Amino acid sequence: MAYVLGTHIEMTAEPDVDYPIETTYQPNEHPLTLTTEDIARLGEAVTSRAEAERVYLGGFIIWPL
């Protein structure tokens, strides 16, 4: 079985809610594994936007710098 793992999770278990920047204690952090549905939503979100912007997608956030 193969998995895709997210990085810099910083997400709570509650959809669309991340921990504040520089928080060091993060109980109930969202799991690293991403589902095939997550990957499909990521692809759609990235290709459907003309400009880089922050997008909340439940279990993860696209946050371009």
mmCIF file as Biopython writes it, N, C-alpha, C and O atoms, coordinates in Angstrom:
data_model
#
loop_
_atom_site.group_PDB
_atom_site.id
_atom_site.type_symbol
_atom_site.label_atom_id
_atom_site.label_alt_id
_atom_site.label_comp_id
_atom_site.label_asym_id
_atom_site.label_entity_id
_atom_site.label_seq_id
_atom_site.pdbx_PDB_ins_code
_atom_site.Cartn_x
_atom_site.Cartn_y
_atom_site.Cartn_z
_atom_site.occupancy
_atom_site.B_iso_or_equiv
_atom_site.auth_seq_id
_atom_site.auth_asym_id
_atom_site.pdbx_PDB_model_num
ATOM 1   N N  . MET A ? 1  ? 0.846   -1.177 0.000   1.0 0.0 1  A 1 
ATOM 2   C CA . MET A ? 1  ? 0.000   0.000  0.000   1.0 0.0 1  A 1 
ATOM 3   C C  . MET A ? 1  ? 0.890   1.238  0.000   1.0 0.0 1  A 1 
ATOM 4   O O  . MET A ? 1  ? 1.898   1.271  0.705   1.0 0.0 1  A 1 
ATOM 5   N N  . ALA A ? 2  ? 0.538   2.241  -0.768  1.0 0.0 2  A 1 
ATOM 6   C CA . ALA A ? 2  ? 1.308   3.477  -0.859  1.0 0.0 2  A 1 
ATOM 7   C C  . ALA A ? 2  ? 0.481   4.644  -0.331  1.0 0.0 2  A 1 
ATOM 8   O O  . ALA A ? 2  ? -0.748  4.632  -0.393  1.0 0.0 2  A 1 
ATOM 9   N N  . TYR A ? 3  ? 1.167   5.635  0.182   1.0 0.0 3  A 1 
ATOM 10  C CA . TYR A ? 3  ? 0.509   6.817  0.708   1.0 0.0 3  A 1 
ATOM 11  C C  . TYR A ? 3  ? 1.186   8.067  0.176   1.0 0.0 3  A 1 
ATOM 12  O O  . TYR A ? 3  ? 2.367   8.049  -0.171  1.0 0.0 3  A 1 
ATOM 13  N N  . VAL A ? 4  ? 0.431   9.146  0.116   1.0 0.0 4  A 1 
ATOM 14  C CA . VAL A ? 4  ? 0.984   10.467 -0.118  1.0 0.0 4  A 1 
ATOM 15  C C  . VAL A ? 4  ? 0.898   11.176 1.223   1.0 0.0 4  A 1 
ATOM 16  O O  . VAL A ? 4  ? -0.159  11.198 1.854   1.0 0.0 4  A 1 
ATOM 17  N N  . LEU A ? 5  ? 2.009   11.755 1.658   1.0 0.0 5  A 1 
ATOM 18  C CA . LEU A ? 5  ? 2.043   12.425 2.947   1.0 0.0 5  A 1 
ATOM 19  C C  . LEU A ? 5  ? 2.150   13.921 2.753   1.0 0.0 5  A 1 
ATOM 20  O O  . LEU A ? 5  ? 2.948   14.401 1.948   1.0 0.0 5  A 1 
ATOM 21  N N  . GLY A ? 6  ? 1.342   14.653 3.492   1.0 0.0 6  A 1 
ATOM 22  C CA . GLY A ? 6  ? 1.441   16.105 3.485   1.0 0.0 6  A 1 
ATOM 23  C C  . GLY A ? 6  ? 2.648   16.541 4.313   1.0 0.0 6  A 1 
ATOM 24  O O  . GLY A ? 6  ? 3.238   15.733 5.030   1.0 0.0 6  A 1 
ATOM 25  N N  . THR A ? 7  ? 3.006   17.796 4.215   1.0 0.0 7  A 1 
ATOM 26  C CA . THR A ? 7  ? 4.108   18.329 5.011   1.0 0.0 7  A 1 
ATOM 27  C C  . THR A ? 7  ? 3.645   19.587 5.725   1.0 0.0 7  A 1 
ATOM 28  O O  . THR A ? 7  ? 2.670   20.222 5.325   1.0 0.0 7  A 1 
ATOM 29  N N  . HIS A ? 8  ? 4.342   19.929 6.764   1.0 0.0 8  A 1 
ATOM 30  C CA . HIS A ? 8  ? 3.976   21.117 7.544   1.0 0.0 8  A 1 
ATOM 31  C C  . HIS A ? 8  ? 2.486   21.103 7.848   1.0 0.0 8  A 1 
ATOM 32  O O  . HIS A ? 8  ? 1.775   22.070 7.570   1.0 0.0 8  A 1 
ATOM 33  N N  . ILE A ? 9  ? 2.026   20.014 8.414   1.0 0.0 9  A 1 
ATOM 34  C CA . ILE A ? 9  ? 0.597   19.824 8.618   1.0 0.0 9  A 1 
ATOM 35  C C  . ILE A ? 9  ? -0.022  21.011 9.349   1.0 0.0 9  A 1 
ATOM 36  O O  . ILE A ? 9  ? -0.884  21.693 8.795   1.0 0.0 9  A 1 
ATOM 37  N N  . GLU A ? 10 ? 0.392   21.261 10.550  1.0 0.0 10 A 1 
ATOM 38  C CA . GLU A ? 10 ? -0.083  22.436 11.307  1.0 0.0 10 A 1 
ATOM 39  C C  . GLU A ? 10 ? -1.597  22.571 11.340  1.0 0.0 10 A 1 
ATOM 40  O O  . GLU A ? 10 ? -2.116  23.633 11.682  1.0 0.0 10 A 1 
ATOM 41  N N  . MET A ? 11 ? -2.316  21.497 10.987  1.0 0.0 11 A 1 
ATOM 42  C CA . MET A ? 11 ? -3.781  21.529 10.944  1.0 0.0 11 A 1 
ATOM 43  C C  . MET A ? 11 ? -4.358  20.835 12.168  1.0 0.0 11 A 1 
ATOM 44  O O  . MET A ? 11 ? -3.812  19.844 12.651  1.0 0.0 11 A 1 
ATOM 45  N N  . THR A ? 12 ? -5.461  21.365 12.658  1.0 0.0 12 A 1 
ATOM 46  C CA . THR A ? 12 ? -6.189  20.689 13.724  1.0 0.0 12 A 1 
ATOM 47  C C  . THR A ? 12 ? -7.021  19.575 13.098  1.0 0.0 12 A 1 
ATOM 48  O O  . THR A ? 12 ? -7.096  19.467 11.874  1.0 0.0 12 A 1 
ATOM 49  N N  . ALA A ? 13 ? -7.631  18.765 13.916  1.0 0.0 13 A 1 
ATOM 50  C CA . ALA A ? 13 ? -8.509  17.709 13.404  1.0 0.0 13 A 1 
ATOM 51  C C  . ALA A ? 13 ? -9.820  18.293 12.868  1.0 0.0 13 A 1 
ATOM 52  O O  . ALA A ? 13 ? -10.572 17.597 12.185  1.0 0.0 13 A 1 
ATOM 53  N N  . GLU A ? 14 ? -10.097 19.561 13.171  1.0 0.0 14 A 1 
ATOM 54  C CA . GLU A ? 14 ? -11.308 20.232 12.677  1.0 0.0 14 A 1 
ATOM 55  C C  . GLU A ? 14 ? -11.042 20.773 11.270  1.0 0.0 14 A 1 
ATOM 56  O O  . GLU A ? 14 ? -10.051 21.476 11.066  1.0 0.0 14 A 1 
ATOM 57  N N  . PRO A ? 15 ? -11.899 20.465 10.300  1.0 0.0 15 A 1 
ATOM 58  C CA . PRO A ? 15 ? -11.670 20.924 8.925   1.0 0.0 15 A 1 
ATOM 59  C C  . PRO A ? 15 ? -11.482 22.440 8.825   1.0 0.0 15 A 1 
ATOM 60  O O  . PRO A ? 15 ? -12.198 23.211 9.464   1.0 0.0 15 A 1 
ATOM 61  N N  . ASP A ? 16 ? -10.524 22.844 8.025   1.0 0.0 16 A 1 
ATOM 62  C CA . ASP A ? 16 ? -10.227 24.245 7.710   1.0 0.0 16 A 1 
ATOM 63  C C  . ASP A ? 16 ? -9.694  25.070 8.878   1.0 0.0 16 A 1 
ATOM 64  O O  . ASP A ? 16 ? -9.646  26.296 8.787   1.0 0.0 16 A 1 
ATOM 65  N N  . VAL A ? 17 ? -9.293  24.424 9.970   1.0 0.0 17 A 1 
ATOM 66  C CA . VAL A ? 17 ? -8.762  25.164 11.117  1.0 0.0 17 A 1 
ATOM 67  C C  . VAL A ? 17 ? -7.313  24.752 11.333  1.0 0.0 17 A 1 
ATOM 68  O O  . VAL A ? 17 ? -7.025  23.593 11.631  1.0 0.0 17 A 1 
ATOM 69  N N  . ASP A ? 18 ? -6.405  25.709 11.180  1.0 0.0 18 A 1 
ATOM 70  C CA . ASP A ? 18 ? -4.992  25.422 11.407  1.0 0.0 18 A 1 
ATOM 71  C C  . ASP A ? 18 ? -4.544  26.050 12.725  1.0 0.0 18 A 1 
ATOM 72  O O  . ASP A ? 18 ? -5.215  26.925 13.271  1.0 0.0 18 A 1 
ATOM 73  N N  . TYR A ? 19 ? -3.401  25.589 13.221  1.0 0.0 19 A 1 
ATOM 74  C CA . TYR A ? 19 ? -2.840  26.152 14.436  1.0 0.0 19 A 1 
ATOM 75  C C  . TYR A ? 19 ? -2.178  27.481 14.104  1.0 0.0 19 A 1 
ATOM 76  O O  . TYR A ? 19 ? -1.699  27.668 12.985  1.0 0.0 19 A 1 
ATOM 77  N N  . PRO A ? 20 ? -2.141  28.415 15.063  1.0 0.0 20 A 1 
ATOM 78  C CA . PRO A ? 20 ? -1.454  29.685 14.808  1.0 0.0 20 A 1 
ATOM 79  C C  . PRO A ? 20 ? 0.023   29.446 14.479  1.0 0.0 20 A 1 
ATOM 80  O O  . PRO A ? 20 ? 0.628   28.485 14.955  1.0 0.0 20 A 1 
ATOM 81  N N  . ILE A ? 21 ? 0.585   30.323 13.668  1.0 0.0 21 A 1 
ATOM 82  C CA . ILE A ? 21 ? 1.993   30.232 13.298  1.0 0.0 21 A 1 
ATOM 83  C C  . ILE A ? 21 ? 2.853   30.258 14.558  1.0 0.0 21 A 1 
ATOM 84  O O  . ILE A ? 21 ? 2.590   31.025 15.485  1.0 0.0 21 A 1 
ATOM 85  N N  . GLU A ? 22 ? 3.881   29.415 14.583  1.0 0.0 22 A 1 
ATOM 86  C CA . GLU A ? 22 ? 4.846   29.260 15.670  1.0 0.0 22 A 1 
ATOM 87  C C  . GLU A ? 22 ? 4.291   28.527 16.893  1.0 0.0 22 A 1 
ATOM 88  O O  . GLU A ? 22 ? 4.938   28.505 17.940  1.0 0.0 22 A 1 
ATOM 89  N N  . THR A ? 23 ? 3.102   27.928 16.776  1.0 0.0 23 A 1 
ATOM 90  C CA . THR A ? 23 ? 2.579   27.109 17.863  1.0 0.0 23 A 1 
ATOM 91  C C  . THR A ? 23 ? 3.441   25.855 17.969  1.0 0.0 23 A 1 
ATOM 92  O O  . THR A ? 23 ? 3.695   25.191 16.964  1.0 0.0 23 A 1 
ATOM 93  N N  . THR A ? 24 ? 3.888   25.528 19.172  1.0 0.0 24 A 1 
ATOM 94  C CA . THR A ? 24 ? 4.737   24.346 19.342  1.0 0.0 24 A 1 
ATOM 95  C C  . THR A ? 24 ? 3.964   23.152 19.890  1.0 0.0 24 A 1 
ATOM 96  O O  . THR A ? 24 ? 4.409   22.016 19.726  1.0 0.0 24 A 1 
ATOM 97  N N  . TYR A ? 25 ? 2.838   23.370 20.525  1.0 0.0 25 A 1 
ATOM 98  C CA . TYR A ? 25 ? 2.030   22.272 21.060  1.0 0.0 25 A 1 
ATOM 99  C C  . TYR A ? 25 ? 0.795   22.138 20.181  1.0 0.0 25 A 1 
ATOM 100 O O  . TYR A ? 25 ? -0.027  23.052 20.116  1.0 0.0 25 A 1 
ATOM 101 N N  . GLN A ? 26 ? 0.666   20.994 19.502  1.0 0.0 26 A 1 
ATOM 102 C CA . GLN A ? 26 ? -0.422  20.808 18.545  1.0 0.0 26 A 1 
ATOM 103 C C  . GLN A ? 26 ? -1.124  19.470 18.766  1.0 0.0 26 A 1 
ATOM 104 O O  . GLN A ? 26 ? -0.947  18.536 17.984  1.0 0.0 26 A 1 
ATOM 105 N N  . PRO A ? 27 ? -1.916  19.377 19.827  1.0 0.0 27 A 1 
ATOM 106 C CA . PRO A ? 27 ? -2.646  18.129 20.072  1.0 0.0 27 A 1 
ATOM 107 C C  . PRO A ? 27 ? -3.722  17.918 19.002  1.0 0.0 27 A 1 
ATOM 108 O O  . PRO A ? 27 ? -4.217  18.881 18.417  1.0 0.0 27 A 1 
ATOM 109 N N  . ASN A ? 28 ? -4.071  16.696 18.757  1.0 0.0 28 A 1 
ATOM 110 C CA . ASN A ? 28 ? -5.119  16.370 17.771  1.0 0.0 28 A 1 
ATOM 111 C C  . ASN A ? 28 ? -4.812  16.909 16.387  1.0 0.0 28 A 1 
ATOM 112 O O  . ASN A ? 28 ? -5.708  17.372 15.682  1.0 0.0 28 A 1 
ATOM 113 N N  . GLU A ? 29 ? -3.545  16.848 15.997  1.0 0.0 29 A 1 
ATOM 114 C CA . GLU A ? 29 ? -3.160  17.315 14.671  1.0 0.0 29 A 1 
ATOM 115 C C  . GLU A ? 29 ? -3.737  16.389 13.597  1.0 0.0 29 A 1 
ATOM 116 O O  . GLU A ? 29 ? -3.875  15.186 13.817  1.0 0.0 29 A 1 
ATOM 117 N N  . HIS A ? 30 ? -4.063  16.943 12.465  1.0 0.0 30 A 1 
ATOM 118 C CA . HIS A ? 30 ? -4.595  16.174 11.340  1.0 0.0 30 A 1 
ATOM 119 C C  . HIS A ? 30 ? -3.549  15.155 10.898  1.0 0.0 30 A 1 
ATOM 120 O O  . HIS A ? 30 ? -2.357  15.458 10.940  1.0 0.0 30 A 1 
ATOM 121 N N  . PRO A ? 31 ? -3.954  13.956 10.475  1.0 0.0 31 A 1 
ATOM 122 C CA . PRO A ? 31 ? -2.972  12.954 10.018  1.0 0.0 31 A 1 
ATOM 123 C C  . PRO A ? 31 ? -2.208  13.415 8.773   1.0 0.0 31 A 1 
ATOM 124 O O  . PRO A ? 31 ? -2.705  14.229 7.995   1.0 0.0 31 A 1 
ATOM 125 N N  . LEU A ? 32 ? -1.006  12.887 8.597   1.0 0.0 32 A 1 
ATOM 126 C CA . LEU A ? 32 ? -0.187  13.226 7.430   1.0 0.0 32 A 1 
ATOM 127 C C  . LEU A ? 32 ? -0.738  12.659 6.123   1.0 0.0 32 A 1 
ATOM 128 O O  . LEU A ? 32 ? -0.573  13.270 5.068   1.0 0.0 32 A 1 
ATOM 129 N N  . THR A ? 33 ? -1.384  11.507 6.182   1.0 0.0 33 A 1 
ATOM 130 C CA . THR A ? 33 ? -1.824  10.849 4.952   1.0 0.0 33 A 1 
ATOM 131 C C  . THR A ? 33 ? -2.919  11.639 4.242   1.0 0.0 33 A 1 
ATOM 132 O O  . THR A ? 33 ? -3.842  12.159 4.870   1.0 0.0 33 A 1 
ATOM 133 N N  . LEU A ? 34 ? -2.795  11.714 2.938   1.0 0.0 34 A 1 
ATOM 134 C CA . LEU A ? 34 ? -3.792  12.365 2.100   1.0 0.0 34 A 1 
ATOM 135 C C  . LEU A ? 34 ? -4.514  11.293 1.293   1.0 0.0 34 A 1 
ATOM 136 O O  . LEU A ? 34 ? -3.895  10.338 0.825   1.0 0.0 34 A 1 
ATOM 137 N N  . THR A ? 35 ? -5.813  11.454 1.134   1.0 0.0 35 A 1 
ATOM 138 C CA . THR A ? 35 ? -6.616  10.495 0.379   1.0 0.0 35 A 1 
ATOM 139 C C  . THR A ? 35 ? -6.559  10.819 -1.115  1.0 0.0 35 A 1 
ATOM 140 O O  . THR A ? 35 ? -6.078  11.880 -1.514  1.0 0.0 35 A 1 
ATOM 141 N N  . THR A ? 36 ? -7.052  9.898  -1.926  1.0 0.0 36 A 1 
ATOM 142 C CA . THR A ? 36 ? -7.126  10.178 -3.362  1.0 0.0 36 A 1 
ATOM 143 C C  . THR A ? 36 ? -8.068  11.346 -3.628  1.0 0.0 36 A 1 
ATOM 144 O O  . THR A ? 36 ? -7.859  12.112 -4.569  1.0 0.0 36 A 1 
ATOM 145 N N  . GLU A ? 37 ? -9.096  11.483 -2.811  1.0 0.0 37 A 1 
ATOM 146 C CA . GLU A ? 37 ? -10.007 12.626 -2.949  1.0 0.0 37 A 1 
ATOM 147 C C  . GLU A ? 37 ? -9.275  13.935 -2.639  1.0 0.0 37 A 1 
ATOM 148 O O  . GLU A ? 37 ? -9.485  14.940 -3.319  1.0 0.0 37 A 1 
ATOM 149 N N  . ASP A ? 38 ? -8.412  13.921 -1.607  1.0 0.0 38 A 1 
ATOM 150 C CA . ASP A ? 38 ? -7.622  15.108 -1.279  1.0 0.0 38 A 1 
ATOM 151 C C  . ASP A ? 38 ? -6.742  15.511 -2.463  1.0 0.0 38 A 1 
ATOM 152 O O  . ASP A ? 38 ? -6.654  16.690 -2.807  1.0 0.0 38 A 1 
ATOM 153 N N  . ILE A ? 39 ? -6.099  14.531 -3.075  1.0 0.0 39 A 1 
ATOM 154 C CA . ILE A ? 39 ? -5.209  14.809 -4.211  1.0 0.0 39 A 1 
ATOM 155 C C  . ILE A ? 39 ? -6.007  15.365 -5.388  1.0 0.0 39 A 1 
ATOM 156 O O  . ILE A ? 39 ? -5.540  16.274 -6.074  1.0 0.0 39 A 1 
ATOM 157 N N  . ALA A ? 40 ? -7.191  14.835 -5.625  1.0 0.0 40 A 1 
ATOM 158 C CA . ALA A ? 40 ? -8.043  15.344 -6.710  1.0 0.0 40 A 1 
ATOM 159 C C  . ALA A ? 40 ? -8.462  16.784 -6.427  1.0 0.0 40 A 1 
ATOM 160 O O  . ALA A ? 40 ? -8.439  17.623 -7.328  1.0 0.0 40 A 1 
ATOM 161 N N  . ARG A ? 41 ? -8.847  17.081 -5.178  1.0 0.0 41 A 1 
ATOM 162 C CA . ARG A ? 41 ? -9.238  18.457 -4.811  1.0 0.0 41 A 1 
ATOM 163 C C  . ARG A ? 41 ? -8.059  19.402 -4.938  1.0 0.0 41 A 1 
ATOM 164 O O  . ARG A ? 41 ? -8.217  20.542 -5.374  1.0 0.0 41 A 1 
ATOM 165 N N  . LEU A ? 42 ? -6.873  18.935 -4.558  1.0 0.0 42 A 1 
ATOM 166 C CA . LEU A ? 42 ? -5.667  19.748 -4.689  1.0 0.0 42 A 1 
ATOM 167 C C  . LEU A ? 42 ? -5.420  20.100 -6.152  1.0 0.0 42 A 1 
ATOM 168 O O  . LEU A ? 42 ? -5.192  21.262 -6.489  1.0 0.0 42 A 1 
ATOM 169 N N  . GLY A ? 43 ? -5.468  19.089 -7.019  1.0 0.0 43 A 1 
ATOM 170 C CA . GLY A ? 43 ? -5.254  19.333 -8.446  1.0 0.0 43 A 1 
ATOM 171 C C  . GLY A ? 43 ? -6.258  20.312 -9.027  1.0 0.0 43 A 1 
ATOM 172 O O  . GLY A ? 43 ? -5.893  21.211 -9.784  1.0 0.0 43 A 1 
ATOM 173 N N  . GLU A ? 44 ? -7.508  20.138 -8.677  1.0 0.0 44 A 1 
ATOM 174 C CA . GLU A ? 44 ? -8.551  21.046 -9.174  1.0 0.0 44 A 1 
ATOM 175 C C  . GLU A ? 44 ? -8.351  22.462 -8.650  1.0 0.0 44 A 1 
ATOM 176 O O  . GLU A ? 44 ? -8.501  23.428 -9.399  1.0 0.0 44 A 1 
ATOM 177 N N  . ALA A ? 45 ? -8.015  22.591 -7.377  1.0 0.0 45 A 1 
ATOM 178 C CA . ALA A ? 45 ? -7.825  23.918 -6.781  1.0 0.0 45 A 1 
ATOM 179 C C  . ALA A ? 45 ? -6.645  24.644 -7.414  1.0 0.0 45 A 1 
ATOM 180 O O  . ALA A ? 45 ? -6.708  25.852 -7.643  1.0 0.0 45 A 1 
ATOM 181 N N  . VAL A ? 46 ? -5.588  23.927 -7.691  1.0 0.0 46 A 1 
ATOM 182 C CA . VAL A ? 46 ? -4.394  24.554 -8.271  1.0 0.0 46 A 1 
ATOM 183 C C  . VAL A ? 46 ? -4.636  24.957 -9.723  1.0 0.0 46 A 1 
ATOM 184 O O  . VAL A ? 46 ? -4.222  26.040 -10.138 1.0 0.0 46 A 1 
ATOM 185 N N  . THR A ? 47 ? -5.292  24.113 -10.491 1.0 0.0 47 A 1 
ATOM 186 C CA . THR A ? 47 ? -5.480  24.408 -11.918 1.0 0.0 47 A 1 
ATOM 187 C C  . THR A ? 47 ? -6.640  25.360 -12.200 1.0 0.0 47 A 1 
ATOM 188 O O  . THR A ? 47 ? -6.720  25.921 -13.293 1.0 0.0 47 A 1 
ATOM 189 N N  . SER A ? 48 ? -7.532  25.550 -11.241 1.0 0.0 48 A 1 
ATOM 190 C CA . SER A ? 48 ? -8.706  26.384 -11.502 1.0 0.0 48 A 1 
ATOM 191 C C  . SER A ? 48 ? -8.514  27.847 -11.108 1.0 0.0 48 A 1 
ATOM 192 O O  . SER A ? 48 ? -9.437  28.647 -11.263 1.0 0.0 48 A 1 
ATOM 193 N N  . ARG A ? 49 ? -7.344  28.210 -10.605 1.0 0.0 49 A 1 
ATOM 194 C CA . ARG A ? 49 ? -7.113  29.578 -10.166 1.0 0.0 49 A 1 
ATOM 195 C C  . ARG A ? 49 ? -6.101  30.278 -11.062 1.0 0.0 49 A 1 
ATOM 196 O O  . ARG A ? 49 ? -5.088  29.702 -11.458 1.0 0.0 49 A 1 
ATOM 197 N N  . ALA A ? 50 ? -6.403  31.537 -11.370 1.0 0.0 50 A 1 
ATOM 198 C CA . ALA A ? 50 ? -5.499  32.318 -12.211 1.0 0.0 50 A 1 
ATOM 199 C C  . ALA A ? 50 ? -4.333  32.875 -11.401 1.0 0.0 50 A 1 
ATOM 200 O O  . ALA A ? 50 ? -3.250  33.099 -11.942 1.0 0.0 50 A 1 
ATOM 201 N N  . GLU A ? 51 ? -4.552  33.099 -10.095 1.0 0.0 51 A 1 
ATOM 202 C CA . GLU A ? 51 ? -3.515  33.653 -9.231  1.0 0.0 51 A 1 
ATOM 203 C C  . GLU A ? 51 ? -3.333  32.773 -8.011  1.0 0.0 51 A 1 
ATOM 204 O O  . GLU A ? 51 ? -4.249  32.064 -7.596  1.0 0.0 51 A 1 
ATOM 205 N N  . ALA A ? 52 ? -2.133  32.828 -7.440  1.0 0.0 52 A 1 
ATOM 206 C CA . ALA A ? 52 ? -1.869  32.090 -6.205  1.0 0.0 52 A 1 
ATOM 207 C C  . ALA A ? 52 ? -2.658  32.737 -5.065  1.0 0.0 52 A 1 
ATOM 208 O O  . ALA A ? 52 ? -2.602  33.952 -4.876  1.0 0.0 52 A 1 
ATOM 209 N N  . GLU A ? 53 ? -3.376  31.935 -4.325  1.0 0.0 53 A 1 
ATOM 210 C CA . GLU A ? 53 ? -4.145  32.436 -3.194  1.0 0.0 53 A 1 
ATOM 211 C C  . GLU A ? 53 ? -4.295  31.327 -2.162  1.0 0.0 53 A 1 
ATOM 212 O O  . GLU A ? 53 ? -4.138  30.148 -2.479  1.0 0.0 53 A 1 
ATOM 213 N N  . ARG A ? 54 ? -4.597  31.708 -0.936  1.0 0.0 54 A 1 
ATOM 214 C CA . ARG A ? 54 ? -4.811  30.722 0.115   1.0 0.0 54 A 1 
ATOM 215 C C  . ARG A ? 54 ? -6.169  30.074 -0.105  1.0 0.0 54 A 1 
ATOM 216 O O  . ARG A ? 54 ? -7.175  30.757 -0.296  1.0 0.0 54 A 1 
ATOM 217 N N  . VAL A ? 55 ? -6.185  28.734 -0.076  1.0 0.0 55 A 1 
ATOM 218 C CA . VAL A ? 55 ? -7.411  27.976 -0.319  1.0 0.0 55 A 1 
ATOM 219 C C  . VAL A ? 55 ? -7.561  26.927 0.778   1.0 0.0 55 A 1 
ATOM 220 O O  . VAL A ? 55 ? -6.653  26.126 1.003   1.0 0.0 55 A 1 
ATOM 221 N N  . TYR A ? 56 ? -8.698  26.930 1.457   1.0 0.0 56 A 1 
ATOM 222 C CA . TYR A ? 56 ? -8.990  25.961 2.508   1.0 0.0 56 A 1 
ATOM 223 C C  . TYR A ? 56 ? -9.751  24.787 1.900   1.0 0.0 56 A 1 
ATOM 224 O O  . TYR A ? 56 ? -10.790 24.968 1.266   1.0 0.0 56 A 1 
ATOM 225 N N  . LEU A ? 57 ? -9.221  23.584 2.101   1.0 0.0 57 A 1 
ATOM 226 C CA . LEU A ? 57 ? -9.810  22.394 1.489   1.0 0.0 57 A 1 
ATOM 227 C C  . LEU A ? 57 ? -10.105 21.300 2.524   1.0 0.0 57 A 1 
ATOM 228 O O  . LEU A ? 57 ? -9.919  20.115 2.249   1.0 0.0 57 A 1 
ATOM 229 N N  . GLY A ? 58 ? -10.560 21.699 3.696   1.0 0.0 58 A 1 
ATOM 230 C CA . GLY A ? 58 ? -10.933 20.732 4.723   1.0 0.0 58 A 1 
ATOM 231 C C  . GLY A ? 58 ? -9.751  20.239 5.508   1.0 0.0 58 A 1 
ATOM 232 O O  . GLY A ? 58 ? -9.413  20.820 6.540   1.0 0.0 58 A 1 
ATOM 233 N N  . GLY A ? 59 ? -9.102  19.172 5.048   1.0 0.0 59 A 1 
ATOM 234 C CA . GLY A ? 59 ? -7.981  18.575 5.759   1.0 0.0 59 A 1 
ATOM 235 C C  . GLY A ? 59 ? -6.646  19.219 5.459   1.0 0.0 59 A 1 
ATOM 236 O O  . GLY A ? 59 ? -5.641  18.853 6.069   1.0 0.0 59 A 1 
ATOM 237 N N  . PHE A ? 60 ? -6.604  20.165 4.541   1.0 0.0 60 A 1 
ATOM 238 C CA . PHE A ? 60 ? -5.359  20.852 4.239   1.0 0.0 60 A 1 
ATOM 239 C C  . PHE A ? 60 ? -5.655  22.216 3.627   1.0 0.0 60 A 1 
ATOM 240 O O  . PHE A ? 60 ? -6.765  22.483 3.167   1.0 0.0 60 A 1 
ATOM 241 N N  . ILE A ? 61 ? -4.644  23.065 3.633   1.0 0.0 61 A 1 
ATOM 242 C CA . ILE A ? 61 ? -4.746  24.417 3.095   1.0 0.0 61 A 1 
ATOM 243 C C  . ILE A ? 61 ? -3.626  24.606 2.081   1.0 0.0 61 A 1 
ATOM 244 O O  . ILE A ? 61 ? -2.482  24.233 2.337   1.0 0.0 61 A 1 
ATOM 245 N N  . ILE A ? 62 ? -3.953  25.179 0.942   1.0 0.0 62 A 1 
ATOM 246 C CA . ILE A ? 62 ? -2.913  25.619 -0.005  1.0 0.0 62 A 1 
ATOM 247 C C  . ILE A ? 62 ? -2.560  27.032 0.436   1.0 0.0 62 A 1 
ATOM 248 O O  . ILE A ? 62 ? -3.421  27.910 0.479   1.0 0.0 62 A 1 
ATOM 249 N N  . TRP A ? 63 ? -1.300  27.245 0.760   1.0 0.0 63 A 1 
ATOM 250 C CA . TRP A ? 63 ? -0.890  28.550 1.269   1.0 0.0 63 A 1 
ATOM 251 C C  . TRP A ? 63 ? 0.375   28.974 0.536   1.0 0.0 63 A 1 
ATOM 252 O O  . TRP A ? 63 ? 1.478   28.764 1.041   1.0 0.0 63 A 1 
ATOM 253 N N  . PRO A ? 64 ? 0.237   29.564 -0.641  1.0 0.0 64 A 1 
ATOM 254 C CA . PRO A ? 64 ? 1.427   29.976 -1.395  1.0 0.0 64 A 1 
ATOM 255 C C  . PRO A ? 64 ? 2.113   31.138 -0.708  1.0 0.0 64 A 1 
ATOM 256 O O  . PRO A ? 64 ? 1.467   32.002 -0.114  1.0 0.0 64 A 1 
ATOM 257 N N  . LEU A ? 65 ? 3.414   31.142 -0.797  1.0 0.0 65 A 1 
ATOM 258 C CA . LEU A ? 65 ? 4.195   32.238 -0.189  1.0 0.0 65 A 1 
ATOM 259 C C  . LEU A ? 65 ? 4.765   33.134 -1.234  1.0 0.0 65 A 1 
ATOM 260 O O  . LEU A ? 65 ? 5.447   34.106 -0.909  1.0 0.0 65 A 1 
#
